[in-house]
Amino acid sequence: MTFDELLATYEPKLAAAFRESIEAIKSSVVLRTVTEALDRGDVAAAIRAIQIEPEAFTALELALQEVFNAGGVSAVQSLPQLVAQDGTRVIFQFGVRNLMAETMLRTISSSMVANIVEDQREGLRIAFEAGLARGQNPTRTALDVVGRLSRITGRREGGLIGLTAPQIELIEKYRDRLLMGDVDGMKAYLELKTRDRRFDRTVAKAIREGKPVPADMVDKIVARLSDRNLLLRGKTIALEETRTALSSVRDVAIRQQIEAGKIQAQDVTKHWLHSGSEHPRMQHVEMAARYKAEGVPLDQPFIAGDGTLLMYPHAPEVPARHKIGCKCRLEYRINYIAAGLRRYRARAA
């Protein structure tokens, strides 16, 4: 499978695994425990009651492992055939149990989950404090955060669990604007791409009359806004983590072949390829122009215009400004001619 085919296959699986994890967290919430904590004004206890723990994202980690393994197998299968000195064909293989592979997978997986958990806890703090600041009773504040049970599905819908802190801040801002009847704020709501357009008439009527949107309608509007932002969150995580896993495992796969003595590091070069996206990072365009032809040695980083060192696109240590939304790729080239000349000279000597 090509990189694009792998991305198309596994990105939806990671997004589904993220949603599965969030649904499991929602379904395990004991509303009374959260409400009692808020009644005491203990926001930290309310957050703990929701149990946003690393273990809750096991399904996501397992999906990432599947991506990693498939990417490694694909990487070695794409390498050109090589014949050894004795005339036998060299078989390139990838092992997910290899120490190097296990270490990289653990690094990516633990970083992904740690970032999700940390951001979740911060987002919940913002949401609970916003509800209490509005003077809402603890039950309503808790329901706004964990979601309300649907009579049809029996599941909690809406709520803010699973969203990023910035997403929660945005939703809380528009909840306030709708409840207050803020005309400019309601007009801004109608520009949101993640809104449910079925409520546009209700909001437009409130704007014309200069009145707040009824609280029960605000609950419905915000629930749909939350659900759509959660879908967006899942897709974003899946896309970024799938790219990170696939880019990282390709590097690991090449190094496994070197470790096994099948190729030599001195014969491998990396070449930065730009995606040609509609809104490119100019530094990445410049790197593609600089490194596409000659490339750099395997253990040498690419140097971005701002001085950032990048071993490859989406490497775990790459800062967000060079990572989020990046669609760049690497091409690994193996100089078989140089390797053959060395073998020839060795035999001649």
Secondary structure, 3 states (H helix, E strand, C coil): CCHHHHHHHHHHHHHHHHHHHHHHHHHHCCHHHHHHHHHCCCHHHHHHHHCCCHHHHHHHHHHHHHHHHHHHHHHHHCCCCEECCCCCEECCCCCCCCHHHHHHHHHHHHHHHHHHHHHHHHHHHHHHHHHHHCCCCHHHHHHHHHCEECCCCCCEECCCCCCCHHHHHHHHHHHHHHHHCCHHHHHHHCCCCCCCHHHHHHHHHHHHHCCCCCHHHHHHHHHHHHHHHHHHHHHHHHHHHHHHHHHHHHHHHHHHHHHCCCCCHHHEEEEEECCCCCCCCHHHHHHHHHHCCCCEECCCCEECCCCCEECCCCCCCCCHHHCCCCCCEEEEEECHHHHHHHHHHHHHC
